[in-house]
Amino acid sequence: MINSGNFNKSKLDKTKWYTIDYEVLQSFYEEAEEIHVLYMSYRDEILKLKQNILDEEFYASCLRRYRLAEVLIIDDLFKGKINDSDINIMFEIVNYRYMNNLPIIEMCKDYVVEIQGKENNYRVNG
């Protein structure tokens, strides 16, 4: 489903590019039942959770949303300055999902970027 390669004109540029094979992705969705994917912007959500940690109902509701999503996509996990509170909150979510075999996709480690069309990528065009 994900293709990778070095499409750079310069031999010095070692950037590895990733693209999604949309035909494979489409066939996957056609074969599978509806999958509910939840996107979590780590920096925005951790701030919201920390600001509302004393509001037990709101806090539990937010955690439950991230714990129970069929697929959870976390963007920019631990980006910026973190503390024990950040780690503990994320542990609650990640550990629950781990113990219940629920998938997590984390989108910051390799900074995967997809640019459709070679005409839109200056590294390919030189």
C-alpha positions as CSV (number, residue, x, y, z in Angstrom):
1,M,0.0,0.0,0.0
2,I,3.0,2.4,0.7
3,N,5.7,2.7,-1.9
4,S,9.0,4.3,-1.2
5,G,12.0,5.4,-3.3
6,N,14.6,8.1,-3.9
7,F,13.3,10.2,-6.7
8,N,15.8,13.0,-6.3
9,K,17.9,14.3,-9.2
10,S,20.9,15.1,-7.0
11,K,22.9,12.1,-6.0
12,L,23.7,13.9,-2.7
13,D,20.1,14.2,-1.7
14,K,19.3,11.0,0.2
15,T,15.7,12.0,1.0
16,K,13.5,8.9,0.9
17,W,9.9,9.6,-0.4
18,Y,6.8,7.7,0.4
19,T,3.7,7.5,-1.6
20,I,0.4,5.8,-1.1
21,D,-0.8,3.4,-3.8
22,Y,-4.4,4.6,-4.0
23,E,-5.6,1.7,-6.1
24,V,-4.5,-0.8,-3.4
25,L,-6.0,1.5,-0.7
26,Q,-9.3,1.7,-2.6
27,S,-9.4,-2.1,-3.0
28,F,-8.7,-2.5,0.7
29,Y,-11.6,-0.2,1.6
30,E,-13.9,-2.0,-0.9
31,E,-13.2,-5.4,0.8
32,A,-13.3,-4.2,4.4
33,E,-16.3,-3.0,6.3
34,E,-16.4,0.6,7.3
35,I,-13.4,1.5,9.4
36,H,-13.6,4.4,11.8
37,V,-10.3,6.3,11.9
38,L,-9.7,9.0,14.5
39,Y,-7.0,11.7,14.0
40,M,-5.3,13.1,17.2
41,S,-3.1,16.2,17.0
42,Y,-0.9,15.4,19.9
43,R,0.1,19.0,20.8
44,D,-3.5,20.3,20.7
45,E,-5.1,17.4,22.5
46,I,-2.5,17.0,25.2
47,L,-2.9,20.7,26.0
48,K,-6.7,20.3,26.1
49,L,-6.5,17.2,28.3
50,K,-4.1,18.9,30.8
51,Q,-6.2,22.0,31.0
52,N,-9.3,19.9,31.8
53,I,-7.8,17.1,34.0
54,L,-9.8,18.2,37.0
55,D,-13.1,18.0,35.0
56,E,-13.4,14.2,35.4
57,E,-16.3,13.8,33.0
58,F,-14.7,15.7,30.2
59,Y,-11.3,14.1,30.8
60,A,-12.7,10.6,30.8
61,S,-14.8,11.3,27.7
62,C,-11.7,12.5,25.8
63,L,-9.6,9.5,26.9
64,R,-12.5,7.1,26.0
65,R,-12.6,8.5,22.5
66,Y,-9.0,7.9,21.9
67,R,-8.9,4.5,23.6
68,L,-11.9,3.1,21.7
69,A,-11.3,4.3,18.1
70,E,-10.9,1.5,15.7
71,V,-7.7,3.1,14.3
72,L,-6.0,6.0,16.0
73,I,-3.6,8.3,14.1
74,I,-1.4,10.4,16.4
75,D,0.3,13.3,14.7
76,D,3.5,14.9,16.2
77,L,3.7,12.6,19.2
78,F,5.9,14.1,21.9
79,K,6.9,16.9,19.6
80,G,8.1,19.9,21.6
81,K,8.9,20.0,25.3
82,I,7.3,17.2,27.3
83,N,6.9,16.4,31.0
84,D,5.8,13.5,33.2
85,S,2.1,14.6,32.8
86,D,2.3,14.3,29.0
87,I,3.8,10.8,29.3
88,N,1.3,9.6,31.8
89,I,-1.7,10.8,29.8
90,M,-0.4,9.2,26.6
91,F,0.4,6.0,28.6
92,E,-3.2,5.8,29.5
93,I,-4.2,5.8,25.8
94,V,-1.4,3.8,24.3
95,N,-1.4,1.1,27.0
96,Y,-5.2,0.6,26.7
97,R,-4.9,0.3,23.0
98,Y,-1.9,-2.1,23.3
99,M,-3.7,-4.3,25.8
100,N,-6.8,-4.5,23.5
101,N,-4.8,-5.0,20.2
102,L,-6.0,-1.7,18.7
103,P,-3.8,-0.1,16.0
104,I,-2.0,3.2,16.4
105,I,-0.4,5.1,13.5
106,E,2.1,7.6,14.7
107,M,3.0,10.3,12.1
108,C,6.0,12.2,13.2
109,K,9.1,10.0,13.4
110,D,10.1,10.0,9.8
111,Y,8.1,13.1,8.7
112,V,6.4,11.2,5.8
113,V,5.2,13.6,3.2
114,E,3.4,12.8,0.0
115,I,3.4,15.2,-2.9
116,Q,1.3,14.0,-5.8
117,G,2.7,14.6,-9.2
118,K,6.4,15.0,-10.0
119,E,5.7,18.5,-11.3
120,N,4.9,19.6,-7.7
121,N,8.2,18.4,-6.3
122,Y,11.3,20.6,-6.9
123,R,13.6,17.8,-5.7
124,V,12.5,15.5,-8.5
125,N,12.5,18.3,-11.2
126,G,15.9,19.7,-10.2
